[in-house]
Structure formats: C-alpha cells, structure tokens
Amino acid sequence: MIRPWAVLVLGLVLGTAASAESLDSLFDTINSDTIVSSDKSTPKVDALDRPVFLYFGTVETKGILASGWTSPEDEVPVSSVYYYLHFQGGVDVQPIPQVRVVGTFSTYLPQGQDDLINTLRNGTTQSNITTTTTTPIDTKQTLGLDELFLDYTLYDSAFFRIGKFAQTWGFGHLFNPGNLVAATGSGVNFKGFAAAGPFALTGLVIADTSFFEDSTHPRADEFGYAGSLGISGGMFTGNLSVYKQRAAGTELDAGLKTSLLGFDLYSELLGYQNHVTNKWWPGLLAGTYYQLKTSWSWKLLAEYWMDGSTYGTFNRSIALGATSDPVFKDLDLKFSAKWYHSLDDHSGQLVTGVDISPLPKLDIALGVPWTYGPKTGIYVAGNSDQEKRYLAFLLTIGVKFDFEKAR
C-alpha cells in the first residue's frame, strides 16, 4: 500500500501535468488585460499599403508514457502509451489596412485521439475540474478547421470579426468562471468592439449548432448573446459582463483587478439564473498573483472559487500554483506545480513536474499527478484518465518545429 505522505514528498521532489505543455501554458496566459483574447498578432501593412500575406505552421510529435495505480491497494501499476504526430498550418492575409483574413487547420496521426490531444495541449478545461490524461474517442475526422474569420476595422475606432474563432474572458487563471463565452470555441460567431477613453465595449453573437433544435432553421432566441464593458483607470481595471442563451439561462460577471505591494489582486462576483425556475445563485472568485525573485524567478498563484452554478448548492474549492523561470538556461530547466482542493467533499489533485530541453526543439517532461478523496468527490469523478489512475508517473518526450514567413 502506498503512503499518501510518500506520494506528496515524491511529487514535490520531482517538482508538469499530463504534459509539460499543459501545465506550463497555464502560466503563460497570465496577463494584465481585462479581457483575454486568443487573437494572433496582426500583420503590418507596409508604408506603400501593399498587401501582406503571412503563412505559418507547426509540426509536432509527442510520446507519453503513463504508469500508475488505480487504487491504493494495487500492487502492479497500470501502464499506457500515447503518441501522436500533429501538423497545423494557416494563412494570415491583410489585403488592405482595414481588412484581415485568418484561417488555420490541423490534423493528427493516429486519428481517434481528439479528447486526449485537447487535454494534453490545454490542461484544465473546466472551471473546477482538472484532468491528467483523457479517454480517446472514435472519430473519422482527418482534417479539422481550427479557425477561419474575417476582421474589419472601421475608422480605427471600431472592430468587427465574423467566423470561427475562440474568445476568452475573465480574470482567473487556475479557475476561470468569468469566461462566459466558452461556447465561442465550437461555434460561428460575430464580434463587435469599440473603445473610447477608459471604456471598452464588446458584443458577441454565438451560433453553436448545439443551441438549435433545427440547425438548418435557427431561431433568433436560440443564439447565444454576450456583452462586456471594460473600464480602466489608475490602479484599477474592471469589467461587467453578461451572457444569455435560451437553454442555458443568464450569467452575469462583475470583476475588479488591482495591484498592491507587488501583488496582483483580482475578484469576480457572478450570478447564475436557472432558466426553468428563474431563481438566481451567486458565485465568487478571489485570487492573487505574485512574482517572487530569488536566485531565479517564481510565479505564484492562489485562488478561491465558490461555485453556485449548480443551483441549490455551493461547491467551494481552493487552488495554488507555482512555476519557475528557467533555472539553467542552457537546459531550459523549469519546475511547476498546481494543487486543487474541494473544501466540501475533500477531494483534490496535486500535479508536480519538471520540464527540460537538453537539445534545440526537444522537450522532456516528468509529471506526477495525484488525485485523492472519495469516489464521488468532484476531482475524483472529474479525473478523465482513461485508466482512472489516482497516482501516475508521466514521461513526455516531444519535438516541435514552428515556421512563419511573410511575402
């Protein structure tokens, strides 16, 4: 039988999640903006206003060896091997200063591992559920369209976008309940944006096919509608956001961010309306981010999340995260850790890891995810490891090449 204290000590010594990319990218998204967007950098039109054509892509191969125990009573670990080859390509075209078109597509080999790939690349995918590995699904898809959208800028004061694209809102990093527009990732959307002084107004219309009873004849009340007003002044940044969709009900979010004594402090107050009973339930996020400078720098995060979206009950969780800057720059050695814990059912997950790049474009990571608590606990039930390992050791080896060229 494996002792819990031994697991904790081993995890802290080994010091990324199911892949190094999933945990490390969690901290790469730390920013000071009111609303976080997945927009790529806009190509610049040259002094002669000639069109710009940029093509880019990524070739990546990765192998993951996972071994661990499905329960403390296991004597023999359950081992699995995952692997894939990924290619993504796209174009970013700006024929005139006011218009931009972006399109990207991707494919994976072998096929049938979409859920696995998404988890390994994105890490935590739910506001209060963290995952290690995931169950592959059977799919015949060989080539997927990641995004395709058209941008139009009007008089340098208003911005419009239409097409397939993902948008991210909210202040949270370990939890992000303020991302009211998560449905943009799988739909076709229309976005409008305008800024004036300290104010920024964003509107979104989301057309996800799952919203419609008949996708060939969608009704206006079946679309998702979202709006956000961002305010920035002095030490404070705030936003007021709303999302409404007939089947999902209405969600509200009011957020505020500031800095004090080197700490970034942020909080969000949320409201959820049950579309059946019309009753409202609250949610609360509070968090802080701090960069600790010692012999090397550490990024530290702490968040509290009270989730009232289930109507009639509250799920309260805390989370801590830490990642280091490269310790030895020649090896690009980094340590990472994150810990989620439910204050209600006492389940949780601790993930620690080390990431190293001994050769150019080669990344090697060792991660130790440990999931604990009762079987009905939110983090145990949300552990999407195919084998439901409560303790795993994950070795990830990957090679990745990016290219980009304008003409």
N, C-alpha and C positions, 0 to 999 in steps of 0.2 A: 504493500500500500504506500502511495506517495504522500509525503507530508506536505501540507499547504505551506508551512514556513520555508521548506526547501525549494518549493516552486518559486516563491517570492524572491528568495536570495538569488537563485539561479537566473531569474528574469532580470533582476537589477544588475547583475554582473554582466550578462550578455548585452544588457542595455539596448523594426520597423515592423510593421504589421505583416499581413499576409504577403505583402511585398514591400520592399523599401519605398517604392514609389507611392503606395497608398498612404503611408504614414507621413512621409516627408512632404508630400504635396499638401497635406493638411495645414502645414505651417507656411508654405509658400504663398498661400492666399491671404495672409494677414495684411491688412491694408487700412488706410485711414479714410476711405470713401464712405459716404452714407449708403450708397447702393453699389454693390459689387456686380460687375458685368463680365461676361466671358468674351467681350469684343477683342478681336485681334487689332494690332496696330494698323492704322490707316496708311496706305502707301501715299507718298507725296507726289503731287503733280509738279513737274519741273518749271523753271522760270518761263519757258515758252508755252506752257499749258499743253504740252504733248501728253498723250495717254500713257498710263503706266500699267504694265502687265507683270504681275508677280506670280510665279508658280513655286510651290513648296511641297514638302513631303517628309514622311518619317518611315523608316524601315526598322523594325524592332523584332528581336526574337528573345524569348524568355522561357526558362525552365524552372519549375518549382517542385521541390521535394518536401512533402509534408508527412510528418510522423508524430504520433502521439496516442493518448489514451482517451477512450470514450467515457470512462468512469474511473474513480479512484481504486476500484477493485481489480482493474485489468492488470495482468502480468505481462502481456505481449502487446506492444504498440501496434496500431493500425497505420499503415503507410500508403501514401498515394503520390502519384507523379502527374503534374500538369505541365503542359508545354504549348506554345503557340508561336506562330510567325505572323506578324502584323505589318500591313502596309497601309499608309494613309497618304493621300495626295489631294491637292487642291489648287485653285487659282484665286487670285485677288486682283480684280481689274478696276481701274478708275479711269474711264474714258474721258471724263471732264471733271472739273473740281467738285461739282455738285452731286455726282453720281458714282456709286461704288457697287460692285457685284462680287460676292464671295461664295464659293462652292467648295465643299470638301467631301470626299468619300473614303471608305476604308473597307478592308477585308481581312479576315483571319483564317489561318490554317493551323490545326484542323478546324472544320466547321463544327457547330453544335456546342460552343462554349461561351455563348454571349454573356450569360449571367456571371460566369467565372471571370471573364475578361473585365467586365464592368466593375466588379468588386475589387479585383487586383489593381485596377487603374485608379479607382476613385475612393477606395477605403470606405468610411462610414457613409451610408446612403440614406439613412433615416435620421430624424431629429434626435431620437433617443435609443437607437439600436446601433450597435457596432458589430461588424462582421469580420471574420477571418478569411475563410475561403467559402465558396458557394457551390451549389449544385448546378452542373451544366444542364442546359436544356437542349432538346432536339429541334433543330431548325435547318431549313433548306437554304437559308439566305447565304449567298456567296459574296455579295457586294452591297454595302449599306451606304445610304446617303446620310452623312453626319449633319450637314447644314447647307443651306442654299438660300441666300437672302439678297435683297436689293436695298441699298441705302440712298436716301435723297436728302440733301441739306438745302434749306430754304433761307436765303439771305443771311447765312452764317448765324442765325438765331433760333432756328427750329430744325429738328432732325426727325426723319421718318424711316422706318425699316419694316419690310414685309417679307415673309418667307419662313423657312425652318431655321430656328436658332434657339439657343438656351439663354435664359436670363436668370440671374441670382440676386436676390435682395436679402437684407438682414445684416446684423452686426455679429452674430455668433460665429464661432469657429469650431468648437467641439460639438455644440448643438447649434442648430440654426433654424429655430421655429419661425423666424421672421421672413424666411424665404417663401412668401405666399404664392409665388409664381413658378413653383417647381414643375408645373404641368407644361411649361413652355418647351421643355426638353423633348417632348414627344409630339408636339403639335405644330400647326402652321399658325403664325402669329402676325399681328400688326402692332407696331410700337410707334408712339409719338413722344418727343422730348423737346422741352423748351426751358431756357434758363433766363432769369432776369435778376440781377443783383445777387442777393444771398439765397434766392429761391430757385429750385429746380423742380419742374413738374414732369412726371412720366405717366403715360397711359398705355395700357396693353389690352388687346383683344386676343384671346387664346382659343384656337379652334382645334381641340383634340378630338379625334374621331370617337373616343370612348364617351364623350359627352352626349353624343347624338343618338336618338332612338333609330333614326334612318339617316345614315351618313350622306346619302345622295340628296336629301332634302332637309338640311339642318334648319332649325328654327332659331330666331334671334335670342330667345330666352334660354337656349341651351349652351350658348357660348360662355366662356369664362371672361370676366371683366375685372381689370385691376388698375389701380391708380396710386401714385405715391407723390407726396410733396416733401422735398428735401429742403432743409434750412441749415445754413452755415453762418456762424458769426462768432468772432472772438474765440474763446476756448471750447465752444460747444458746437456739436453737429447733431441735428435731429431729423427725424422723418415721421410722417404719418402715412400709413398705407392701408389699403382696403382691397379685398378680393371677394368676388361674388360669382357663384356658379349654381345653377338651379338645384342640382343633385347634391352638391357639397355644402350648400349654405353660404354664410357670410363669415369672413375672417377679418379682424382689424389688428393693426400693429402700430404702436407708438414707441419710437426708440430715441435714445439720447446717448451721446458719447462725448467724453471729455478726457483731458489728461491732467494728472496731479502727481507731483513729486516723481516723475518718471514712469508712472503707471498709466496705461490706457484703461479707462473705466467706461463700461457701457451697460445699458439695461434696456429691456423691451417689455412693455405691457401689452398683452394680446387678449383678444376676445373672440370666442367661437360661438356662432349661432347654430343650433340644431335646426335643420330645415324642416323637420317634422313637428317638433314641439315649439319652435321659435324661442326657446329659452337660451340664455347666454351663459357661458362659462369662461372664466379667466385663465390666463397663462402668464407666467413671469420668467424672464431670463435675466440673470445678472452675471457679469463676468469681468475679468481683468486680464490684461496682457502686460508683461514686463520683460525687458531685455536686460539680462544680468551679464555684466562684463567682468570676467575673471581672466585667467590666462588665455581662455578662449570664451566666446560669447555663447550664452544660452538664451533661448526664447522660452518663456514660461507662460502658461495659460491656466486659468481656473474659472469654472463656470458652474452656476446653479440653474436648474431648469425645473419649473413646476408646470406640468402639462395638464391642462384642463380640457383638451380636445375630445376626450372620450365621453364627456357629458355625464355628470353624476359622480365622478371620482377624480382624484388627482394622483398623477404619477410624478414623484419628486426624485430627481437624480442630481448627482454632482459629477464633475469631470475635471481631471487635471491632465496637463500635457506639457512636455518639455522636449526640445530638440536643440542640438548643439550646432554651432558653425563647424566647418572642417577643422579637426584637431591637427592633423598632419596634412598640409595642403597637397603634398606630392601624392598622397594616397587618397585624398578627399574622404577621410575617415570621419563619420558623423554618428552620434548616438541619439536615439529617440525613445520616447515613452509616452503612453497615454493610458489613463485609467478612468473607467466609467463605473459608477456605483449607484444602485437604486436605494433610496432611503426607506422605501416602503416594503419591498419584498427581499431586500438584502442580496440581490443578485448583482453581478458586475462582470467586468472584463478588464484585465490588465494586459497590455501589449508593450513589450520592450524589444529593442533591436539595435543592431549596429549595421552600418552601411559603409562599404569601402569600394573605391575604384582604383585598383592597382595598375591598370593599363587604360589608355585612352578608349573611351566608349564602352568599356567593360564595367559592369556594376555587379557586385556580390553583396548579398544581404543575409543576415541571420536574424530571424524574428522568433519570439516566444509569446504567443497568445495564451492566456489562462482565463477561462470562463468558469465562474463559480456561482453557487446559490441553488435554490430549489428548482426542480424541473419546470415548474410553471412560472419561474421568475422571468422578467422582461428580457434580460440579457441572455439567459439560457435558452429561452424559447426563440429569441432572435438570432442565435448563433447559427449561421447558414453554412457552416462547414458540412460538406457532403457526408462525412462520417460522424458528425456531431462530437468531435473530439473536444473534451473540456480543457485539455492541455496538449499543445502541439509545439513542435520544433520545425521551423520552416527555413529552408535554404533556397535562396533565389539567385539565379545567375542569368544575366541579361546583357545583350549587346544592342545598342541603339544608335542609329545614324539619322541626322536631320539634314535636309538640304533646302536651300531657298535661293532663288535667282530672279532678278528683275530684268526686263528688256523692253 
